[in-house]
Amino acid sequence: MNAQLHHLDPLISEFETAEAEAAYREWVLVKVAEARACTKPVIPHDQVMAEVEALIASKRARV
C-alpha cells in the first residue's frame, strides 16, 4: 500500500501530517486512560513542590 501523506499547514497544526496527529491523539488517549485507571495514592501538588524545593535547597547547601 502506497499511502500518500498529506502535509498540514504549520500555522494551523503542530503535526506534519494528519496521520501523525491521529497517532499522537491515540497515544494521549491511551496515557489518559492508564492514568485514570491507576490506583496509586494521589500526591497533592503542594506536597510534591515542597519536597522538590527541599531537595534543591539541600543540594545548594552542599556546594
mmJSON file of the N, C-alpha and C atoms, coordinates in Angstrom:
{"data_MODEL":{"atom_site":{
"group_PDB":["ATOM","ATOM","ATOM","ATOM","ATOM","ATOM","ATOM","ATOM","ATOM","ATOM","ATOM","ATOM","ATOM","ATOM","ATOM","ATOM","ATOM","ATOM","ATOM","ATOM","ATOM","ATOM","ATOM","ATOM","ATOM","ATOM","ATOM","ATOM","ATOM","ATOM","ATOM","ATOM","ATOM","ATOM","ATOM","ATOM","ATOM","ATOM","ATOM","ATOM","ATOM","ATOM","ATOM","ATOM","ATOM","ATOM","ATOM","ATOM","ATOM","ATOM","ATOM","ATOM","ATOM","ATOM","ATOM","ATOM","ATOM","ATOM","ATOM","ATOM","ATOM","ATOM","ATOM","ATOM","ATOM","ATOM","ATOM","ATOM","ATOM","ATOM","ATOM","ATOM","ATOM","ATOM","ATOM","ATOM","ATOM","ATOM","ATOM","ATOM","ATOM","ATOM","ATOM","ATOM","ATOM","ATOM","ATOM","ATOM","ATOM","ATOM","ATOM","ATOM","ATOM","ATOM","ATOM","ATOM","ATOM","ATOM","ATOM","ATOM","ATOM","ATOM","ATOM","ATOM","ATOM","ATOM","ATOM","ATOM","ATOM","ATOM","ATOM","ATOM","ATOM","ATOM","ATOM","ATOM","ATOM","ATOM","ATOM","ATOM","ATOM","ATOM","ATOM","ATOM","ATOM","ATOM","ATOM","ATOM","ATOM","ATOM","ATOM","ATOM","ATOM","ATOM","ATOM","ATOM","ATOM","ATOM","ATOM","ATOM","ATOM","ATOM","ATOM","ATOM","ATOM","ATOM","ATOM","ATOM","ATOM","ATOM","ATOM","ATOM","ATOM","ATOM","ATOM","ATOM","ATOM","ATOM","ATOM","ATOM","ATOM","ATOM","ATOM","ATOM","ATOM","ATOM","ATOM","ATOM","ATOM","ATOM","ATOM","ATOM","ATOM","ATOM","ATOM","ATOM","ATOM","ATOM","ATOM","ATOM","ATOM","ATOM","ATOM","ATOM","ATOM","ATOM","ATOM","ATOM","ATOM"],
"id":[1,2,3,4,5,6,7,8,9,10,11,12,13,14,15,16,17,18,19,20,21,22,23,24,25,26,27,28,29,30,31,32,33,34,35,36,37,38,39,40,41,42,43,44,45,46,47,48,49,50,51,52,53,54,55,56,57,58,59,60,61,62,63,64,65,66,67,68,69,70,71,72,73,74,75,76,77,78,79,80,81,82,83,84,85,86,87,88,89,90,91,92,93,94,95,96,97,98,99,100,101,102,103,104,105,106,107,108,109,110,111,112,113,114,115,116,117,118,119,120,121,122,123,124,125,126,127,128,129,130,131,132,133,134,135,136,137,138,139,140,141,142,143,144,145,146,147,148,149,150,151,152,153,154,155,156,157,158,159,160,161,162,163,164,165,166,167,168,169,170,171,172,173,174,175,176,177,178,179,180,181,182,183,184,185,186,187,188,189],
"type_symbol":["N","C","C","N","C","C","N","C","C","N","C","C","N","C","C","N","C","C","N","C","C","N","C","C","N","C","C","N","C","C","N","C","C","N","C","C","N","C","C","N","C","C","N","C","C","N","C","C","N","C","C","N","C","C","N","C","C","N","C","C","N","C","C","N","C","C","N","C","C","N","C","C","N","C","C","N","C","C","N","C","C","N","C","C","N","C","C","N","C","C","N","C","C","N","C","C","N","C","C","N","C","C","N","C","C","N","C","C","N","C","C","N","C","C","N","C","C","N","C","C","N","C","C","N","C","C","N","C","C","N","C","C","N","C","C","N","C","C","N","C","C","N","C","C","N","C","C","N","C","C","N","C","C","N","C","C","N","C","C","N","C","C","N","C","C","N","C","C","N","C","C","N","C","C","N","C","C","N","C","C","N","C","C","N","C","C","N","C","C"],
"label_atom_id":["N","CA","C","N","CA","C","N","CA","C","N","CA","C","N","CA","C","N","CA","C","N","CA","C","N","CA","C","N","CA","C","N","CA","C","N","CA","C","N","CA","C","N","CA","C","N","CA","C","N","CA","C","N","CA","C","N","CA","C","N","CA","C","N","CA","C","N","CA","C","N","CA","C","N","CA","C","N","CA","C","N","CA","C","N","CA","C","N","CA","C","N","CA","C","N","CA","C","N","CA","C","N","CA","C","N","CA","C","N","CA","C","N","CA","C","N","CA","C","N","CA","C","N","CA","C","N","CA","C","N","CA","C","N","CA","C","N","CA","C","N","CA","C","N","CA","C","N","CA","C","N","CA","C","N","CA","C","N","CA","C","N","CA","C","N","CA","C","N","CA","C","N","CA","C","N","CA","C","N","CA","C","N","CA","C","N","CA","C","N","CA","C","N","CA","C","N","CA","C","N","CA","C","N","CA","C","N","CA","C","N","CA","C","N","CA","C","N","CA","C"],
"label_alt_id":[null,null,null,null,null,null,null,null,null,null,null,null,null,null,null,null,null,null,null,null,null,null,null,null,null,null,null,null,null,null,null,null,null,null,null,null,null,null,null,null,null,null,null,null,null,null,null,null,null,null,null,null,null,null,null,null,null,null,null,null,null,null,null,null,null,null,null,null,null,null,null,null,null,null,null,null,null,null,null,null,null,null,null,null,null,null,null,null,null,null,null,null,null,null,null,null,null,null,null,null,null,null,null,null,null,null,null,null,null,null,null,null,null,null,null,null,null,null,null,null,null,null,null,null,null,null,null,null,null,null,null,null,null,null,null,null,null,null,null,null,null,null,null,null,null,null,null,null,null,null,null,null,null,null,null,null,null,null,null,null,null,null,null,null,null,null,null,null,null,null,null,null,null,null,null,null,null,null,null,null,null,null,null,null,null,null,null,null,null],
"label_comp_id":["MET","MET","MET","ASN","ASN","ASN","ALA","ALA","ALA","GLN","GLN","GLN","LEU","LEU","LEU","HIS","HIS","HIS","HIS","HIS","HIS","LEU","LEU","LEU","ASP","ASP","ASP","PRO","PRO","PRO","LEU","LEU","LEU","ILE","ILE","ILE","SER","SER","SER","GLU","GLU","GLU","PHE","PHE","PHE","GLU","GLU","GLU","THR","THR","THR","ALA","ALA","ALA","GLU","GLU","GLU","ALA","ALA","ALA","GLU","GLU","GLU","ALA","ALA","ALA","ALA","ALA","ALA","TYR","TYR","TYR","ARG","ARG","ARG","GLU","GLU","GLU","TRP","TRP","TRP","VAL","VAL","VAL","LEU","LEU","LEU","VAL","VAL","VAL","LYS","LYS","LYS","VAL","VAL","VAL","ALA","ALA","ALA","GLU","GLU","GLU","ALA","ALA","ALA","ARG","ARG","ARG","ALA","ALA","ALA","CYS","CYS","CYS","THR","THR","THR","LYS","LYS","LYS","PRO","PRO","PRO","VAL","VAL","VAL","ILE","ILE","ILE","PRO","PRO","PRO","HIS","HIS","HIS","ASP","ASP","ASP","GLN","GLN","GLN","VAL","VAL","VAL","MET","MET","MET","ALA","ALA","ALA","GLU","GLU","GLU","VAL","VAL","VAL","GLU","GLU","GLU","ALA","ALA","ALA","LEU","LEU","LEU","ILE","ILE","ILE","ALA","ALA","ALA","SER","SER","SER","LYS","LYS","LYS","ARG","ARG","ARG","ALA","ALA","ALA","ARG","ARG","ARG","VAL","VAL","VAL"],
"label_asym_id":["A","A","A","A","A","A","A","A","A","A","A","A","A","A","A","A","A","A","A","A","A","A","A","A","A","A","A","A","A","A","A","A","A","A","A","A","A","A","A","A","A","A","A","A","A","A","A","A","A","A","A","A","A","A","A","A","A","A","A","A","A","A","A","A","A","A","A","A","A","A","A","A","A","A","A","A","A","A","A","A","A","A","A","A","A","A","A","A","A","A","A","A","A","A","A","A","A","A","A","A","A","A","A","A","A","A","A","A","A","A","A","A","A","A","A","A","A","A","A","A","A","A","A","A","A","A","A","A","A","A","A","A","A","A","A","A","A","A","A","A","A","A","A","A","A","A","A","A","A","A","A","A","A","A","A","A","A","A","A","A","A","A","A","A","A","A","A","A","A","A","A","A","A","A","A","A","A","A","A","A","A","A","A","A","A","A","A","A","A"],
"label_entity_id":["1","1","1","1","1","1","1","1","1","1","1","1","1","1","1","1","1","1","1","1","1","1","1","1","1","1","1","1","1","1","1","1","1","1","1","1","1","1","1","1","1","1","1","1","1","1","1","1","1","1","1","1","1","1","1","1","1","1","1","1","1","1","1","1","1","1","1","1","1","1","1","1","1","1","1","1","1","1","1","1","1","1","1","1","1","1","1","1","1","1","1","1","1","1","1","1","1","1","1","1","1","1","1","1","1","1","1","1","1","1","1","1","1","1","1","1","1","1","1","1","1","1","1","1","1","1","1","1","1","1","1","1","1","1","1","1","1","1","1","1","1","1","1","1","1","1","1","1","1","1","1","1","1","1","1","1","1","1","1","1","1","1","1","1","1","1","1","1","1","1","1","1","1","1","1","1","1","1","1","1","1","1","1","1","1","1","1","1","1"],
"label_seq_id":[1,1,1,2,2,2,3,3,3,4,4,4,5,5,5,6,6,6,7,7,7,8,8,8,9,9,9,10,10,10,11,11,11,12,12,12,13,13,13,14,14,14,15,15,15,16,16,16,17,17,17,18,18,18,19,19,19,20,20,20,21,21,21,22,22,22,23,23,23,24,24,24,25,25,25,26,26,26,27,27,27,28,28,28,29,29,29,30,30,30,31,31,31,32,32,32,33,33,33,34,34,34,35,35,35,36,36,36,37,37,37,38,38,38,39,39,39,40,40,40,41,41,41,42,42,42,43,43,43,44,44,44,45,45,45,46,46,46,47,47,47,48,48,48,49,49,49,50,50,50,51,51,51,52,52,52,53,53,53,54,54,54,55,55,55,56,56,56,57,57,57,58,58,58,59,59,59,60,60,60,61,61,61,62,62,62,63,63,63],
"pdbx_PDB_ins_code":[null,null,null,null,null,null,null,null,null,null,null,null,null,null,null,null,null,null,null,null,null,null,null,null,null,null,null,null,null,null,null,null,null,null,null,null,null,null,null,null,null,null,null,null,null,null,null,null,null,null,null,null,null,null,null,null,null,null,null,null,null,null,null,null,null,null,null,null,null,null,null,null,null,null,null,null,null,null,null,null,null,null,null,null,null,null,null,null,null,null,null,null,null,null,null,null,null,null,null,null,null,null,null,null,null,null,null,null,null,null,null,null,null,null,null,null,null,null,null,null,null,null,null,null,null,null,null,null,null,null,null,null,null,null,null,null,null,null,null,null,null,null,null,null,null,null,null,null,null,null,null,null,null,null,null,null,null,null,null,null,null,null,null,null,null,null,null,null,null,null,null,null,null,null,null,null,null,null,null,null,null,null,null,null,null,null,null,null,null],
"Cartn_x":[0.841,0.0,0.887,0.646,1.441,0.585,0.548,-0.281,0.418,-0.315,0.236,0.031,1.088,0.993,0.507,-0.469,-0.993,-0.403,0.431,1.087,0.121,0.179,-0.684,0.032,-0.738,-0.198,0.417,1.711,2.359,1.793,1.078,0.452,-0.824,-1.365,-2.62,-2.407,-1.455,-1.254,0.199,0.409,1.763,2.345,1.511,1.916,2.092,3.027,3.264,2.142,1.567,0.535,-0.655,-1.786,-2.978,-2.732,-1.93,-1.611,-0.817,0.142,0.938,0.05,-0.871,-1.794,-2.687,-3.201,-4.062,-3.292,-2.044,-1.226,-0.956,-0.666,-0.42,-1.688,-2.805,-4.083,-4.373,-4.147,-4.367,-3.434,-2.169,-1.2,-1.665,-2.123,-2.591,-3.795,-4.734,-5.921,-5.563,-4.59,-4.136,-3.496,-2.634,-1.972,-2.989,-3.995,-5.023,-5.816,-6.176,-6.912,-6.087,-4.786,-3.909,-3.841,-3.726,-3.634,-4.926,-6.047,-7.334,-7.563,-7.001,-7.173,-6.183,-5.189,-4.151,-4.755,-4.342,-4.872,-3.865,-2.734,-1.753,-2.362,-1.952,-2.492,-2.053,-2.955,-2.685,-1.853,-0.827,0.011,-0.324,-0.726,-1.059,0.137,-0.141,0.887,1.743,1.11,1.856,2.862,2.493,3.405,4.602,4.342,5.431,6.372,5.81,6.642,7.471,6.899,7.652,8.818,8.581,9.657,10.761,10.379,11.371,12.169,11.487,12.19,13.162,12.776,13.677,14.887,14.663,15.767,16.729,16.191,17.033,17.83,17.178,17.869,18.993,18.76,19.814,20.989,20.709,21.792,22.599,21.912,22.608,23.467,23.009,23.749,25.059,25.139,26.359,27.453,27.087,28.07,28.923],
"Cartn_y":[-1.182,0.0,1.247,2.122,3.336,4.526,4.812,5.902,7.233,8.162,9.498,10.3,10.94,11.746,13.14,13.615,14.959,15.863,16.785,17.673,18.754,19.058,20.057,21.398,22.459,23.815,24.017,24.354,24.519,25.679,26.597,27.685,27.225,26.097,25.597,24.38,23.53,22.273,22.105,21.456,21.143,19.959,19.221,17.974,18.143,17.373,17.445,16.816,15.743,15.021,14.715,14.451,14.05,12.712,11.864,10.565,10.733,11.662,11.927,12.485,13.351,13.916,12.828,11.936,10.848,9.896,9.601,8.711,9.345,10.632,11.324,11.349,11.655,11.69,10.331,9.25,7.908,7.644,8.046,7.87,8.618,9.853,10.644,9.977,9.508,8.862,7.62,6.845,5.658,6.078,7.096,7.562,8.078,8.809,9.326,8.173,7.194,6.03,5.282,5.115,4.455,5.246,6.555,7.397,7.343,7.357,7.312,5.969,4.909,3.573,3.284,4.134,3.925,3.991,3.061,3.015,3.512,4.036,4.59,5.798,6.055,7.226,8.526,9.483,10.782,11.617,12.289,13.168,14.605,15.432,16.823,17.575,18.457,19.243,20.008,20.634,21.419,20.557,19.323,18.42,18.072,17.767,17.435,18.624,19.817,21.004,21.274,21.083,21.291,20.314,19.061,18.067,18.403,18.839,19.193,20.414,21.42,22.618,22.285,21.389,20.967,20.232,19.392,18.675,19.651,20.621,21.62,22.41,22.812,23.57,22.751,21.457,20.621,20.46,20.391,20.281,21.576,22.715,24.004,24.189,23.684,23.833,23.062,22.024,21.214,21.904,22.833,23.465,24.459],
"Cartn_z":[0.0,0.0,0.0,-0.904,-1.037,-0.627,0.662,1.169,0.947,0.368,0.158,1.443,1.914,3.12,2.765,3.508,3.293,4.364,3.963,4.917,5.38,6.655,7.256,7.321,7.351,7.436,8.823,8.914,10.221,11.04,10.405,11.153,11.849,11.411,11.962,12.845,12.492,13.202,13.614,14.752,15.212,14.463,13.767,13.143,11.646,11.084,9.643,8.844,9.381,8.639,9.54,8.905,9.653,10.341,9.711,10.296,11.589,11.59,12.792,13.901,13.528,14.512,15.106,14.271,14.745,15.66,15.311,16.136,17.5,17.517,18.782,19.631,18.983,19.709,20.344,19.621,20.156,21.339,21.222,22.306,23.56,23.384,24.53,25.18,24.372,24.93,25.737,25.261,25.996,27.316,27.283,28.504,29.529,29.067,29.971,30.577,29.762,30.269,31.314,31.058,32.029,33.334,33.223,34.416,35.227,34.542,35.247,35.924,35.36,35.924,37.053,37.213,38.224,39.628,40.469,41.837,42.877,42.424,43.362,44.068,45.314,46.013,45.327,45.344,44.727,45.691,45.172,45.99,45.6,46.556,46.242,45.65,44.716,44.037,45.035,46.018,47.013,47.77,48.077,48.779,47.898,46.646,45.718,45.571,45.394,45.225,46.477,47.657,48.898,48.989,48.604,48.636,47.637,46.446,45.424,45.865,46.403,46.862,47.993,48.889,49.971,49.406,48.41,47.773,47.098,46.376,45.712,46.747,47.828,48.881,49.5,49.712,50.3,49.341,48.048,47.053,46.995,47.083,47.051,48.301,49.425,50.683,50.658,49.852,49.755,48.95,48.112,47.215,47.936],
"occupancy":[1.0,1.0,1.0,1.0,1.0,1.0,1.0,1.0,1.0,1.0,1.0,1.0,1.0,1.0,1.0,1.0,1.0,1.0,1.0,1.0,1.0,1.0,1.0,1.0,1.0,1.0,1.0,1.0,1.0,1.0,1.0,1.0,1.0,1.0,1.0,1.0,1.0,1.0,1.0,1.0,1.0,1.0,1.0,1.0,1.0,1.0,1.0,1.0,1.0,1.0,1.0,1.0,1.0,1.0,1.0,1.0,1.0,1.0,1.0,1.0,1.0,1.0,1.0,1.0,1.0,1.0,1.0,1.0,1.0,1.0,1.0,1.0,1.0,1.0,1.0,1.0,1.0,1.0,1.0,1.0,1.0,1.0,1.0,1.0,1.0,1.0,1.0,1.0,1.0,1.0,1.0,1.0,1.0,1.0,1.0,1.0,1.0,1.0,1.0,1.0,1.0,1.0,1.0,1.0,1.0,1.0,1.0,1.0,1.0,1.0,1.0,1.0,1.0,1.0,1.0,1.0,1.0,1.0,1.0,1.0,1.0,1.0,1.0,1.0,1.0,1.0,1.0,1.0,1.0,1.0,1.0,1.0,1.0,1.0,1.0,1.0,1.0,1.0,1.0,1.0,1.0,1.0,1.0,1.0,1.0,1.0,1.0,1.0,1.0,1.0,1.0,1.0,1.0,1.0,1.0,1.0,1.0,1.0,1.0,1.0,1.0,1.0,1.0,1.0,1.0,1.0,1.0,1.0,1.0,1.0,1.0,1.0,1.0,1.0,1.0,1.0,1.0,1.0,1.0,1.0,1.0,1.0,1.0,1.0,1.0,1.0,1.0,1.0,1.0],
"B_iso_or_equiv":[0.0,0.0,0.0,0.0,0.0,0.0,0.0,0.0,0.0,0.0,0.0,0.0,0.0,0.0,0.0,0.0,0.0,0.0,0.0,0.0,0.0,0.0,0.0,0.0,0.0,0.0,0.0,0.0,0.0,0.0,0.0,0.0,0.0,0.0,0.0,0.0,0.0,0.0,0.0,0.0,0.0,0.0,0.0,0.0,0.0,0.0,0.0,0.0,0.0,0.0,0.0,0.0,0.0,0.0,0.0,0.0,0.0,0.0,0.0,0.0,0.0,0.0,0.0,0.0,0.0,0.0,0.0,0.0,0.0,0.0,0.0,0.0,0.0,0.0,0.0,0.0,0.0,0.0,0.0,0.0,0.0,0.0,0.0,0.0,0.0,0.0,0.0,0.0,0.0,0.0,0.0,0.0,0.0,0.0,0.0,0.0,0.0,0.0,0.0,0.0,0.0,0.0,0.0,0.0,0.0,0.0,0.0,0.0,0.0,0.0,0.0,0.0,0.0,0.0,0.0,0.0,0.0,0.0,0.0,0.0,0.0,0.0,0.0,0.0,0.0,0.0,0.0,0.0,0.0,0.0,0.0,0.0,0.0,0.0,0.0,0.0,0.0,0.0,0.0,0.0,0.0,0.0,0.0,0.0,0.0,0.0,0.0,0.0,0.0,0.0,0.0,0.0,0.0,0.0,0.0,0.0,0.0,0.0,0.0,0.0,0.0,0.0,0.0,0.0,0.0,0.0,0.0,0.0,0.0,0.0,0.0,0.0,0.0,0.0,0.0,0.0,0.0,0.0,0.0,0.0,0.0,0.0,0.0,0.0,0.0,0.0,0.0,0.0,0.0],
"pdbx_formal_charge":[null,null,null,null,null,null,null,null,null,null,null,null,null,null,null,null,null,null,null,null,null,null,null,null,null,null,null,null,null,null,null,null,null,null,null,null,null,null,null,null,null,null,null,null,null,null,null,null,null,null,null,null,null,null,null,null,null,null,null,null,null,null,null,null,null,null,null,null,null,null,null,null,null,null,null,null,null,null,null,null,null,null,null,null,null,null,null,null,null,null,null,null,null,null,null,null,null,null,null,null,null,null,null,null,null,null,null,null,null,null,null,null,null,null,null,null,null,null,null,null,null,null,null,null,null,null,null,null,null,null,null,null,null,null,null,null,null,null,null,null,null,null,null,null,null,null,null,null,null,null,null,null,null,null,null,null,null,null,null,null,null,null,null,null,null,null,null,null,null,null,null,null,null,null,null,null,null,null,null,null,null,null,null,null,null,null,null,null,null],
"auth_seq_id":[1,1,1,2,2,2,3,3,3,4,4,4,5,5,5,6,6,6,7,7,7,8,8,8,9,9,9,10,10,10,11,11,11,12,12,12,13,13,13,14,14,14,15,15,15,16,16,16,17,17,17,18,18,18,19,19,19,20,20,20,21,21,21,22,22,22,23,23,23,24,24,24,25,25,25,26,26,26,27,27,27,28,28,28,29,29,29,30,30,30,31,31,31,32,32,32,33,33,33,34,34,34,35,35,35,36,36,36,37,37,37,38,38,38,39,39,39,40,40,40,41,41,41,42,42,42,43,43,43,44,44,44,45,45,45,46,46,46,47,47,47,48,48,48,49,49,49,50,50,50,51,51,51,52,52,52,53,53,53,54,54,54,55,55,55,56,56,56,57,57,57,58,58,58,59,59,59,60,60,60,61,61,61,62,62,62,63,63,63],
"auth_comp_id":["MET","MET","MET","ASN","ASN","ASN","ALA","ALA","ALA","GLN","GLN","GLN","LEU","LEU","LEU","HIS","HIS","HIS","HIS","HIS","HIS","LEU","LEU","LEU","ASP","ASP","ASP","PRO","PRO","PRO","LEU","LEU","LEU","ILE","ILE","ILE","SER","SER","SER","GLU","GLU","GLU","PHE","PHE","PHE","GLU","GLU","GLU","THR","THR","THR","ALA","ALA","ALA","GLU","GLU","GLU","ALA","ALA","ALA","GLU","GLU","GLU","ALA","ALA","ALA","ALA","ALA","ALA","TYR","TYR","TYR","ARG","ARG","ARG","GLU","GLU","GLU","TRP","TRP","TRP","VAL","VAL","VAL","LEU","LEU","LEU","VAL","VAL","VAL","LYS","LYS","LYS","VAL","VAL","VAL","ALA","ALA","ALA","GLU","GLU","GLU","ALA","ALA","ALA","ARG","ARG","ARG","ALA","ALA","ALA","CYS","CYS","CYS","THR","THR","THR","LYS","LYS","LYS","PRO","PRO","PRO","VAL","VAL","VAL","ILE","ILE","ILE","PRO","PRO","PRO","HIS","HIS","HIS","ASP","ASP","ASP","GLN","GLN","GLN","VAL","VAL","VAL","MET","MET","MET","ALA","ALA","ALA","GLU","GLU","GLU","VAL","VAL","VAL","GLU","GLU","GLU","ALA","ALA","ALA","LEU","LEU","LEU","ILE","ILE","ILE","ALA","ALA","ALA","SER","SER","SER","LYS","LYS","LYS","ARG","ARG","ARG","ALA","ALA","ALA","ARG","ARG","ARG","VAL","VAL","VAL"],
"auth_asym_id":["A","A","A","A","A","A","A","A","A","A","A","A","A","A","A","A","A","A","A","A","A","A","A","A","A","A","A","A","A","A","A","A","A","A","A","A","A","A","A","A","A","A","A","A","A","A","A","A","A","A","A","A","A","A","A","A","A","A","A","A","A","A","A","A","A","A","A","A","A","A","A","A","A","A","A","A","A","A","A","A","A","A","A","A","A","A","A","A","A","A","A","A","A","A","A","A","A","A","A","A","A","A","A","A","A","A","A","A","A","A","A","A","A","A","A","A","A","A","A","A","A","A","A","A","A","A","A","A","A","A","A","A","A","A","A","A","A","A","A","A","A","A","A","A","A","A","A","A","A","A","A","A","A","A","A","A","A","A","A","A","A","A","A","A","A","A","A","A","A","A","A","A","A","A","A","A","A","A","A","A","A","A","A","A","A","A","A","A","A"],
"auth_atom_id":["N","CA","C","N","CA","C","N","CA","C","N","CA","C","N","CA","C","N","CA","C","N","CA","C","N","CA","C","N","CA","C","N","CA","C","N","CA","C","N","CA","C","N","CA","C","N","CA","C","N","CA","C","N","CA","C","N","CA","C","N","CA","C","N","CA","C","N","CA","C","N","CA","C","N","CA","C","N","CA","C","N","CA","C","N","CA","C","N","CA","C","N","CA","C","N","CA","C","N","CA","C","N","CA","C","N","CA","C","N","CA","C","N","CA","C","N","CA","C","N","CA","C","N","CA","C","N","CA","C","N","CA","C","N","CA","C","N","CA","C","N","CA","C","N","CA","C","N","CA","C","N","CA","C","N","CA","C","N","CA","C","N","CA","C","N","CA","C","N","CA","C","N","CA","C","N","CA","C","N","CA","C","N","CA","C","N","CA","C","N","CA","C","N","CA","C","N","CA","C","N","CA","C","N","CA","C","N","CA","C","N","CA","C","N","CA","C","N","CA","C"],
"pdbx_PDB_model_num":[1,1,1,1,1,1,1,1,1,1,1,1,1,1,1,1,1,1,1,1,1,1,1,1,1,1,1,1,1,1,1,1,1,1,1,1,1,1,1,1,1,1,1,1,1,1,1,1,1,1,1,1,1,1,1,1,1,1,1,1,1,1,1,1,1,1,1,1,1,1,1,1,1,1,1,1,1,1,1,1,1,1,1,1,1,1,1,1,1,1,1,1,1,1,1,1,1,1,1,1,1,1,1,1,1,1,1,1,1,1,1,1,1,1,1,1,1,1,1,1,1,1,1,1,1,1,1,1,1,1,1,1,1,1,1,1,1,1,1,1,1,1,1,1,1,1,1,1,1,1,1,1,1,1,1,1,1,1,1,1,1,1,1,1,1,1,1,1,1,1,1,1,1,1,1,1,1,1,1,1,1,1,1,1,1,1,1,1,1]
}}}
